[in-house]
Structures are given as structure tokens and as C-alpha cells.
Amino acid sequence: MSPVDPNVDPLGAGDTADVAVPDLRLVEWAPRPQVSVPVTRVPRAAVPAVDVHNHLGRWLTPDWCAPDVDALLALMDAANIATVVNLDGLWGDELEANLDRYDRAHPDRFVTFCQVDWTLLERPDGEQVIAEQLRDSAARGARGLKVWKNVGLTVRGPDGALVLPDDPRVVGVLTLAGELGLPVLIHVADPKAFFDPLDAHNERFDELAGHPSWSFADRDRYPAFDDLIDALERLLVATPGTRYIGAHVGCVAEDLDRVERLLRAAPNLVVDIAGRLGELGRQPRRFRRLVEDFPDRVLFGTDAFPLSAEELEVHFRFLESADEAFDYVPGEDVPPQGRWQIAGAALPAHLLPGLYADNARRVLDARGR
């Protein structure tokens, strides 16, 4: 066989050596999909829903994430969102401000979780101080506790060692949360790719290149991803009297078999889907099987702040339709997590009430109103 000349079109179009190929940087590449697929509009949840994972306070932003509460309530009504869980309560005066603005002003529409200051574990008496902080927040009216990923990644004890999720001091505080009737929404680790080298094989290269501080690939500074998930499982088993909501599909949305093992090992665990459509939408049939196998253990949540009609519709479309090849974040030329699209899970109608609201209400109502 004669060697092929790379400058000659085999279809006979002639010499292609003079075809200009643009010098295109990856960050500038925004391909337009050419597939023609159905588009299902799902502007409202099929049943009244509880967004169990959202941020309305001032923890992650310089001002309130929802500057106009009346506008937020109108959006919730239009989208059939009955209740939003606000994870930004923090403690003390900030908790009071969140409770006044949301829970007390609009009962049943908002549920605020507190946090605790885990950096206090740098002190020898840190666990006791944090326990008092948690008791105070419960007395003020916090409805749950949010545990952030700094436990396991940055929080250190008096000896300078990282405090992992199964540290006895963490176990003690979260045992107390259960005794106080506070469910714990816990975020451990981050997407698996954040723990991998930032190289040509990393599926989150776009995202991490724009936010290099989000990388936890340095094993001299950070634990491995699997070590953090294993520590989470040991924490869950060690505190059976505490109800947990595993943020972001139990913190391991990329591996639903691992999520299933967590659910089987820890009957006190439920998981939310917040912030992980980019993962779940690449495995919609496996996700549907997870919901079918654990119909009372998977919860609706968005982690979309500020909340928008467009974000909500994408979530409803993923859960309720069989659409294929659609964006998991609307209005973005380059998807924020990775250059892929998702497909709908087409959950059966009988599974939607539990996922959208009933499962969350069982957890939230454990302490009573």
C-alpha cells in the first residue's frame, strides 16, 4: 500500500495544504452540538419540593445571597418549591440574623442550619467550646448543622495534624448534634478530579486551571480522596444516633456503587443531589437505579445560589424527562465543571414525591417545629 499524503483529501477535493487551521486555545473553544434532540420544558416540579441544600446567608458572599426575599418567594412559588434549607446560619449573631430574615419571618418556607467554628479545635479545649456553641445554636432555633469540607482538608488540632472526619473530637460533637435532634448535612472532600494531578487527563482541567487553589492533589498537604470517604463512613457508623444528609450525593457522585455501600453501611445516612448534575447526568440510568433501590434515602437539592428559574428547570428536566444531550448549567459557553452534556433520568412518577420532599421532611422534622 502506498503511503498516504496528509495534504491530499482522499475524497478527491484536491490539495488541502492551504486550509487555514486557527490557533485555538482550549479555553476559547465553545463547540455548538449538532445533534437534534427533543427539548422538554419542566418549569415546575411535579410535586411541591424541598431544596435541602442551598445558601441564602452571607457566609459565601459579601451580602445576602437572596437580597430580595419577596422575589425569592415568588420564584419558589412559580417553581413549586415549598421550602428552602439555608445552610448559612453560622452561629451567634449571624445565626440570629438568618433566623430573623428567613425562618421567623416566613415559617415553613425556610429552614436554617447552623455551623460551628471547627478552627477552635486548635485549642486543647476546642471540642468543649464547640459543643457549647452547638448547644447555643440549637437553643436559638437552628434546625440542623452544616459540616463543611474544611474538616479533613484544613482544620488542624493543637499538634498541627489534620483533623479527619472520624477524629474522636468530631465524633463527639456530631454525637451531640444527634442528642440535640439536629440533622447534620456533611460535605467531605470535593469532586474526585480535584484530588488528581492537574494534567492532560484531568476531566476538570478547565475548572481547576481557572481556580488552581481548588486542587487537592498535593499528597503532602491533603489526604487522598478515598481516605476521606473512608473516614466519612467510619464517622457515620460511629454516630448511629445522628441523622446525616450526605451533601453532593454522599460526596462521591462519580461512583454510585460507593454511594450504595455507604447507604447500606449507615442506615442513618441520606444523600442529596445538590451541585452534581454534571456527574449524575452522565449516568442517568445508574442514578435511577439508586433511587429505585433507596427510594427513601435520596433528596432533592440544588446548591444553586442565587437560585434562579433556569437552574431549577434544568434540575426538574434531569429528574423528570428522558431528554438527551442538554447543558447541566444554563447559559454557559464553556460548562463550568467539564466539557460534556447530560441526559435525563426520567424517574417514575411514584418516586418523585419522596425525592422532592417527603424524604427531606422526615429528616427535618425529627426535631419538631
URLINFEN-V983857 format. One record per helix or strand. SS is the DSSP state (A for helix, B for strand). FROM is the first residue (numbers start at 1). LEN is the number of residues. If there is no record, write none. Layout:
ss=SS from=FROM len=LEN
ss=SS from=FROM len=LEN
This chain:
ss=B from=8 len=2
ss=B from=14 len=2
ss=A from=26 len=3
ss=B from=49 len=6
ss=A from=69 len=11
ss=B from=81 len=6
ss=A from=92 len=12
ss=B from=110 len=3
ss=B from=114 len=1
ss=A from=118 len=5
ss=A from=126 len=15
ss=B from=144 len=4
ss=A from=150 len=4
ss=B from=156 len=1
ss=B from=162 len=1
ss=A from=168 len=12
ss=B from=183 len=4
ss=A from=192 len=4
ss=A from=205 len=6
ss=A from=212 len=3
ss=A from=225 len=14
ss=B from=244 len=3
ss=A from=247 len=4
ss=A from=256 len=10
ss=B from=269 len=4
ss=A from=277 len=4
ss=A from=284 len=10
ss=B from=298 len=2
ss=A from=309 len=12
ss=B from=326 len=1
ss=B from=342 len=1
ss=A from=349 len=19
